[in-house]
Amino acid sequence: MRLETPPDVMTPKERLRATLQGRPVDRIASAPLILNHCSRVTGVTVRQFNHDADLMGKAQVRAWERYGHDMPLIFTTTATVAEAMGTRLFFPDDDAPRVETPFVGDAADVDRVLVADPWRDGRLPVYLAAASHVVETLGDRVFVGCIFAAPFTTASHLRGTETFIRETYRNPGLVNELLAKAKASAFNMIDALAQLAVVPVIVEPVASASLISPRQFEQYVLPHLVDIVDRAHAKGLPICLHICGKTRPVVKLMAESRADILSLDQIDMGEARELVGEKTCLLGNVKPAETLLKGTPEAVRDEVREIIAKAAGSPRGLIVSSGCEMPLNTPPANIDALIEAARIYGRR
């Protein structure tokens, strides 16, 4: 039986601000990671969407008008900062880009790696121009976010992921040199987003517990995350941290970054609530492939209801989302169901 969806009282911007400030909200916010899927809403290829700031910005606006989620997020791939620093990407005609040739093919190449200027290098200017368009169009109603990779993931895309992870044991000097340059590029990205009043969302998929140990996370990932969070806070911005894959072994370390929001993938949200406590707001984590891509609207609504039941009492708040990027061909009815379920079950 289809339930009646209560009308919203607050704007998305008011709702998210109140959530992060610990004030009452009309309902739990919903911010699914609708990213390259935006191209489907406007009928352009992913390749076109990835290279054209006008198309990217308009697609984000159109997707927000179509779905009514609480936060549009600019994104194409986790390798965009590495691309701006020299790594070559492969762009399928109608799928997400991926790393083709890491820039640091030989350890000696690390000296040639330059810190990225977001206003000039790679496709980062496309991101900024698209974000600016969305802010100009929707900024009175929503916060606009921009997703880019944090240092460990950027460094891995510069060197090659498997090689880079091995070198955390064999060549920590090279690892630390790449991390320093990647962090400087991330600082520049934070500074650019601050000028546009865009919320930074940093992603560390290569720092997932699926790929590295908590000890490696504590040594090579966490100190740089803390610095980036501090940089955002110094600019007056909240910041979100997302890690894909298995997050349970590192979720407490993630919270030590002091990020305002933790976007979580493979973890029980009730357990995450217990482990994180009062340190941060939780965002997540409807299964992207199993539920959103392959499931039914009813299955989506059931999973949202379960997440809310487990985590709605989180001391710093909950935002319902997908556990990772919304698959490109997710049925629109399933995205509608996620957002609708937050409206139905997220009332206090």
C-alpha positions in Angstrom: 0.0 0.0 0.0 1.4 3.4 -1.0 1.6 5.9 1.9 0.8 9.5 1.6 3.9 11.7 1.5 3.7 14.6 3.9 4.6 18.0 2.5 8.0 19.6 3.4 8.0 22.6 5.7 11.7 23.6 5.5 13.8 24.2 2.4 16.7 21.7 1.8 19.1 24.4 2.8 17.3 25.1 6.1 17.0 21.4 6.8 20.7 20.6 6.3 21.8 23.6 8.2 19.5 22.7 11.1 20.7 19.1 11.0 24.4 20.1 11.3 23.6 22.6 14.0 21.6 20.1 16.0 18.3 22.0 15.8 14.9 20.4 15.1 14.0 19.6 11.5 10.7 18.9 9.7 12.1 15.5 8.6 15.4 13.6 8.0 17.2 15.0 5.0 17.9 12.8 1.9 21.0 13.4 -0.2 21.5 10.3 -2.4 24.7 10.5 -4.5 23.1 11.4 -7.8 26.3 12.0 -9.8 27.0 10.8 -13.3 23.3 9.7 -13.3 22.5 13.3 -13.9 23.5 12.8 -17.6 20.6 10.4 -17.9 18.1 13.0 -16.7 19.1 15.4 -19.6 19.8 12.7 -22.2 23.5 13.5 -22.9 26.3 11.0 -22.8 28.5 10.6 -19.8 31.5 11.8 -21.8 29.7 15.0 -22.8 28.6 15.5 -19.3 32.1 15.1 -18.0 33.7 17.6 -20.3 31.2 20.5 -20.6 30.6 22.8 -17.7 27.4 24.1 -19.1 26.0 20.6 -19.6 27.2 19.4 -16.2 25.7 22.4 -14.4 22.4 22.2 -16.2 22.2 18.5 -15.7 22.6 18.9 -11.9 19.9 21.5 -11.9 17.6 19.3 -14.0 18.2 16.3 -11.7 17.4 18.4 -8.6 14.2 19.6 -10.3 13.3 16.0 -11.2 14.1 14.3 -7.8 14.0 17.1 -5.2 16.9 15.7 -3.1 18.4 17.9 -0.4 21.9 18.5 -1.9 23.2 18.4 -5.5 26.7 17.1 -5.7 29.2 17.9 -8.5 31.3 14.8 -9.5 32.6 12.7 -12.4 35.4 10.5 -11.0 37.6 10.2 -8.0 40.7 10.7 -10.2 39.9 14.3 -11.2 42.5 15.9 -9.0 45.1 13.3 -10.1 44.1 14.1 -13.7 44.8 17.8 -13.1 48.2 16.7 -11.7 49.1 14.7 -14.8 47.5 11.3 -14.7 45.7 10.3 -18.0 42.1 9.1 -17.9 40.1 7.0 -20.3 36.7 8.4 -21.1 34.2 5.8 -22.4 31.5 7.4 -24.5 28.7 6.6 -22.0 30.3 5.5 -18.8 32.3 7.0 -16.0 36.0 7.7 -16.7 38.8 5.8 -15.2 42.6 5.9 -14.8 44.4 4.9 -18.0 48.0 5.9 -17.3 49.2 7.1 -13.9 51.6 10.0 -14.1 54.3 8.6 -11.9 55.3 5.6 -13.9 58.8 5.6 -12.4 59.7 6.7 -8.9 61.9 9.4 -10.5 58.8 11.0 -12.0 57.6 12.2 -8.6 59.8 15.3 -9.0 57.7 16.3 -12.1 54.4 16.2 -10.2 53.0 19.7 -9.8 50.4 20.9 -7.3 47.1 21.4 -9.1 45.5 24.9 -9.7 41.7 24.2 -9.8 41.1 27.3 -11.8 43.5 26.2 -14.6 44.4 22.5 -14.6 42.7 19.5 -16.0 38.9 19.4 -15.8 38.8 21.1 -12.4 37.7 24.3 -14.0 34.8 22.4 -15.5 33.8 21.3 -11.9 34.1 24.9 -10.6 32.1 26.4 -13.5 29.4 23.8 -13.1 29.2 24.3 -9.4 29.0 28.0 -9.9 26.0 27.6 -12.2 24.2 25.4 -9.7 24.8 27.9 -6.9 23.6 30.7 -9.0 20.5 28.8 -10.0 19.6 26.9 -6.8 21.7 28.4 -4.1 18.9 30.2 -2.3 17.2 26.8 -1.7 20.0 24.2 -1.4 23.6 23.8 -0.4 25.7 22.7 -3.3 28.5 20.2 -2.8 31.5 19.2 -4.9 33.2 15.8 -4.5 36.9 15.3 -5.0 39.5 12.9 -3.8 41.5 13.3 -0.6 45.3 12.8 -0.7 45.6 9.1 -0.3 43.3 8.3 -3.2 44.8 11.1 -5.4 48.3 9.9 -4.7 47.3 6.3 -5.6 45.9 7.5 -8.9 49.2 9.3 -9.6 51.3 6.2 -9.0 48.9 3.3 -9.7 46.8 1.9 -6.8 48.4 -1.5 -6.3 52.0 -0.1 -6.6 51.2 2.8 -4.3 49.7 0.6 -1.6 52.8 -1.7 -1.8 55.0 1.3 -1.4 53.5 2.2 1.9 55.7 -0.7 3.1 58.6 -0.5 0.6 59.1 3.2 -0.1 57.3 5.4 2.5 59.4 8.4 1.4 57.9 8.4 -2.0 54.4 7.8 -0.6 54.8 10.8 1.8 56.1 13.0 -1.0 53.1 12.2 -3.2 50.7 12.7 -0.3 52.2 16.2 0.4 51.6 17.3 -3.2 48.1 15.7 -3.2 47.2 17.5 0.0 48.4 20.9 -1.4 46.2 20.3 -4.4 43.3 19.5 -2.1 44.0 22.7 -0.1 43.7 24.7 -3.4 40.5 22.9 -4.2 39.0 23.8 -0.7 40.1 27.5 -1.2 38.4 27.6 -4.7 35.2 26.1 -3.4 35.1 28.5 -0.5 35.1 31.4 -3.1 32.0 29.8 -4.6 30.3 29.0 -1.3 30.3 25.3 -2.3 30.5 22.5 0.3 33.6 20.2 -0.1 33.0 16.4 0.0 36.2 14.5 0.1 36.4 10.9 -0.9 39.0 8.2 0.0 37.9 5.0 -1.8 41.5 3.7 -1.8 41.6 4.1 2.0 38.7 1.6 2.4 39.3 -1.3 4.8 38.8 -3.4 1.7 42.2 -2.2 0.5 44.3 -1.1 3.5 44.6 -1.8 7.2 43.5 0.4 10.0 47.2 0.8 10.9 47.9 2.1 7.4 44.9 4.4 7.6 46.1 5.9 10.9 49.6 6.5 9.5 49.0 7.6 5.9 45.4 8.8 5.7 44.1 10.3 8.9 46.7 13.1 9.4 46.0 14.5 6.0 42.2 14.2 6.5 42.6 16.2 9.7 44.5 18.9 7.9 41.9 19.1 5.1 39.0 19.3 7.5 40.8 22.0 9.4 41.3 23.9 6.2 37.6 23.8 5.3 36.6 24.9 8.8 39.1 27.8 8.6 37.2 28.9 5.5 33.9 28.6 7.3 32.8 25.5 5.4 31.3 22.3 6.7 32.9 19.2 5.1 31.8 15.6 4.4 34.1 12.6 4.2 33.0 9.6 2.1 34.7 6.2 2.0 33.5 3.3 -0.2 33.5 -0.4 0.6 34.1 -1.8 4.1 34.0 1.1 6.5 33.4 -0.6 9.8 37.1 -1.2 10.7 38.0 2.4 10.1 34.8 4.3 11.0 36.1 5.4 14.4 39.3 6.7 12.7 37.1 8.5 10.1 35.3 10.3 12.9 38.7 11.4 14.3 39.1 13.6 11.2 36.4 15.9 12.7 34.5 15.9 9.4 31.0 17.3 9.9 29.4 14.4 8.0 30.6 10.8 7.5 29.2 9.2 4.3 29.3 5.5 4.9 29.0 2.5 2.6 29.2 -1.1 3.9 28.4 -0.9 7.6 25.3 -1.4 9.7 24.1 2.1 10.5 23.1 1.2 14.0 26.6 0.0 14.7 28.0 3.1 13.1 25.8 5.2 15.4 27.3 3.4 18.4 30.9 3.6 17.2 30.8 7.3 16.2 28.7 8.6 19.0 28.5 12.4 19.2 31.4 13.1 16.9 29.7 13.6 13.6 26.5 13.4 11.5 26.0 10.1 9.6 25.0 9.9 5.9 24.0 6.6 4.2 23.6 3.9 3.2 21.1 2.3 0.9 22.9 -0.4 -1.1 23.6 1.1 -4.5 23.7 -2.0 -6.7 21.6 -4.6 -4.8 18.8 -2.3 -3.8 18.8 0.9 -5.9 19.9 -0.6 -9.2 18.3 -4.0 -9.0 15.6 -3.7 -6.4 12.1 -2.4 -6.4 10.7 0.8 -5.0 9.2 -1.2 -2.1 12.7 -2.7 -1.3 14.2 0.8 -1.3 11.6 2.2 1.0 12.0 -0.8 3.4 15.8 -0.3 3.5 15.4 3.5 4.2 12.9 2.7 7.0 15.4 0.2 8.5 18.3 2.8 8.3 16.1 5.4 10.0 15.1 3.0 12.7 18.7 2.2 13.5 20.4 5.6 13.1 17.8 8.4 13.4 18.8 8.8 17.1 22.4 9.6 16.2 23.4 12.5 18.5 24.7 14.6 15.5 21.9 13.7 13.1 21.3 11.4 10.1 21.0 12.1 6.4 19.6 9.3 4.2 21.6 8.5 1.1 23.0 5.8 -1.1 26.0 4.0 0.2 28.0 5.1 -2.8 27.4 6.7 -6.2 24.0 6.0 -7.6 24.5 3.5 -10.4 24.3 5.2 -13.8 21.2 3.3 -14.9 19.3 3.3 -11.5 15.6 3.3 -12.2 14.2 6.8 -11.5 11.4 5.2 -9.5 13.9 3.8 -7.0 15.5 7.2 -6.5 12.0 8.7 -6.0 11.4 5.9 -3.4 14.5 6.8 -1.4 13.6 10.4 -1.2 9.9 9.7 -0.6 10.8 7.3 2.2 12.8 9.9 4.0 9.7 12.2 3.9 7.4 9.4 5.2 9.6 7.7 7.8 11.9 10.6 8.7 9.3 12.6 10.6 10.0 13.2 14.3 
